[in-house]
Amino acid sequence: MYICLGGETVVSSDDIIAVLDMERVTANKDTVRFLNVAEEEGFIRPTTDDIPKSFVVAERGKRSSIYLSPLRPVTICERLSQGKARKG
């Protein structure tokens, strides 16, 4: 199943590794450093021009991406849960 992360960005639910709350994790200096390095290395993928509320770590094949999403983490997790319920 594919999950919409905002804008026109969709990602396979099987590729999603983590959904994190931007406000909570950016209070940690190590996470901020991680995001800065990821941006420098080209792993960051904004989904819209809106202020991100979450970021989603995904991996397809051996390629990792970090999607900045305007959606709340709980919204993305609900979409993931709905997709798993349909599969089950």
VOBA-1610 file (N, C-alpha, C; in pm, whole numbers, padded with zeros to 5 digits, always signed):
BEGIN
Met+00085-00118+00000Met+00000+00000+00000Met+00089+00124+00000Tyr+00041+00229-00062Tyr+00114+00355-00066Tyr+00050+00456+00028Ile+00135+00534+00094Ile+00092+00633+00191Ile+00127+00771+00138Cys+00030+00863+00137Cys+00054+01001+00097Cys+00118+01074+00215Leu+00232+01140+00190Leu+00303+01213+00295Leu+00284+01363+00285Gly+00203+01406+00190Gly+00181+01549+00168Gly+00217+01585+00026Gly+00150+01688-00025Gly+00172+01726-00164Gly+00138+01608-00253Glu+00225+01580-00346Glu+00205+01467-00436Glu+00299+01352-00405Thr+00355+01350-00284Thr+00453+01250-00246Thr+00385+01128-00184Val+00408+01013-00244Val+00358+00887-00190Val+00476+00791-00175Val+00469+00710-00070Val+00576+00615-00040Val+00510+00483-00004Ser+00571+00374-00046Ser+00520+00242-00009Ser+00531+00224+00142Ser+00426+00173+00202Ser+00428+00151+00347Ser+00537+00052+00386Asp+00573-00037+00296Asp+00679-00135+00324Asp+00817-00069+00333Asp+00832+00049+00274Asp+00961+00118+00274Asp+00983+00207+00396Ile+00875+00234+00471Ile+00884+00327+00584Ile+00949+00260+00704Ile+01053+00325+00755Ile+01127+00275+00871Ile+01083+00345+00999Ala+01063+00478+00991Ala+01027+00555+01110Ala+00948+00679+01071Val+00857+00717+01162Val+00782+00842+01150Val+00809+00919+01278Leu+00866+01039+01266Leu+00909+01114+01384Leu+00848+01253+01387Asp+00819+01299+01506Asp+00762+01431+01529Asp+00874+01534+01522Met+00865+01624+01426Met+00971+01723+01403Met+00995+01810+01527Glu+00889+01853+01591Glu+00904+01942+01707Glu+00976+01874+01822Arg+00942+01751+01847Arg+01003+01679+01960Arg+01148+01641+01935Val+01176+01592+01816Val+01312+01542+01793Val+01413+01653+01764Thr+01367+01767+01717Thr+01464+01874+01689Thr+01510+01945+01816Ala+01455+01906+01929Ala+01505+01956+02056Ala+01635+01885+02094Asn+01665+01776+02027Asn+01785+01698+02054Asn+01895+01737+01954Lys+02009+01778+02006Lys+02117+01826+01918Lys+02169+01718+01824Asp+02167+01591+01867Asp+02214+01482+01781Asp+02120+01463+01662Thr+01990+01477+01684Thr+01894+01464+01575Thr+01909+01579+01478Val+01929+01698+01528Val+01950+01815+01442Val+02075+01793+01357Arg+02179+01743+01418Arg+02303+01714+01344Arg+02277+01608+01237Phe+02202+01504+01271Phe+02166+01399+01175Phe+02093+01458+01055Leu+01994+01544+01081Leu+01917+01605+00972Leu+02004+01698+00887Asn+02095+01770+00950Asn+02186+01858+00875Asn+02277+01778+00782Val+02331+01668+00833Val+02417+01582+00750Val+02335+01520+00637Ala+02214+01475+00669Ala+02128+01416+00567Ala+02097+01517+00456Glu+02076+01641+00495Glu+02049+01745+00395Glu+02173+01770+00308Glu+02289+01779+00371Glu+02413+01801+00297Glu+02440+01688+00197Glu+02402+01567+00234Glu+02429+01451+00149Glu+02316+01421+00051Gly+02210+01503+00053Gly+02104+01489-00046Gly+01996+01387-00015Phe+01981+01350+00112Phe+01879+01252+00149Phe+01744+01314+00184Ile+01740+01445+00205Ile+01617+01514+00246Ile+01529+01538+00124Arg+01399+01504+00139Arg+01301+01524+00033Arg+01180+01597+00090Pro+01173+01730+00072Pro+01053+01801+00118Pro+00932+01758+00035Thr+00816+01745+00099Thr+00696+01705+00026Thr+00615+01827-00019Thr+00629+01939+00053Thr+00561+02064+00019Thr+00648+02179+00068Asp+00602+02300+00042Asp+00671+02419+00095Asp+00625+02453+00237Asp+00526+02381+00288Asp+00474+02406+00423Asp+00577+02368+00528Ile+00560+02423+00647Ile+00649+02389+00759Ile+00627+02242+00796Pro+00735+02164+00802Pro+00719+02022+00834Pro+00680+01999+00980Lys+00588+01906+00998Lys+00548+01864+01132Lys+00607+01728+01167Ser+00651+01658+01064Ser+00711+01526+01087Ser+00816+01500+00980Phe+00898+01399+01008Phe+00983+01349+00902Phe+00975+01198+00903Val+00982+01143+00782Val+00965+01000+00761Val+01094+00946+00701Val+01149+00846+00768Val+01269+00780+00717Val+01221+00658+00639Ala+01265+00649+00514Ala+01225+00537+00429Ala+01346+00485+00353Glu+01337+00359+00317Glu+01445+00299+00240Glu+01385+00209+00132Arg+01426+00236+00010Arg+01384+00153-00103Arg+01511+00097-00166Gly+01519-00033-00166Gly+01644-00095-00210Gly+01751-00060-00109Lys+01856-00002-00155Lys+01963+00041-00063Lys+01970+00193-00054Arg+01866+00261-00101Arg+01862+00408-00103Arg+01770+00459+00008Ser+01827+00536+00100Ser+01751+00596+00209Ser+01707+00736+00172Ser+01589+00774+00219Ser+01537+00910+00200Ser+01469+00955+00328Ile+01474+01085+00351Ile+01404+01144+00464Ile+01306+01245+00407Tyr+01178+01217+00425Tyr+01072+01303+00372Tyr+01025+01398+00481Leu+01025+01528+00451Leu+00973+01628+00543Leu+00826+01647+00508Ser+00738+01622+00604Ser+00595+01622+00577Ser+00521+01726+00661Pro+00421+01791+00602Pro+00339+01885+00678Pro+00234+01815+00763Leu+00225+01682+00750Leu+00127+01605+00826Leu+00180+01573+00966Arg+00089+01568+01061Arg+00127+01527+01197Arg+00165+01379+01194Pro+00259+01339+01278Pro+00300+01198+01281Pro+00182+01103+01306Val+00090+01144+01391Val-00025+01058+01420Val-00110+01034+01295Thr-00120+01133+01208Thr-00195+01117+01083Thr-00129+01014+00994Ile+00002+01022+00980Ile+00074+00925+00897Ile+00063+00785+00957Cys+00075+00774+01088Cys+00065+00643+01154Cys-00075+00584+01139Glu-00177+00668+01144Glu-00314+00621+01121Glu-00329+00565+00980Arg-00271+00633+00884Arg-00276+00585+00745Arg-00204+00452+00732Leu-00091+00437+00801Leu-00019+00310+00800Leu-00103+00199+00863Ser-00169+00228+00974Ser-00251+00130+01043Ser-00369+00087+00957Gln-00432+00182+00890Gln-00545+00151+00803Gln-00502+00058+00690Gly-00383+00083+00638Gly-00331-00002+00531Gly-00304-00144+00578Lys-00252-00160+00698Lys-00225-00293+00753Lys-00355-00365+00783Ala-00458-00293+00828Ala-00587-00355+00857Ala-00649-00409+00728Arg-00630-00339+00618Arg-00684-00384+00489Arg-00613-00509+00438Lys-00483-00519+00467Lys-00405-00635+00423Lys-00443-00759+00503Gly-00468-00737+00634Gly-00488-00845+00730Gly-00603-00930+00704
//
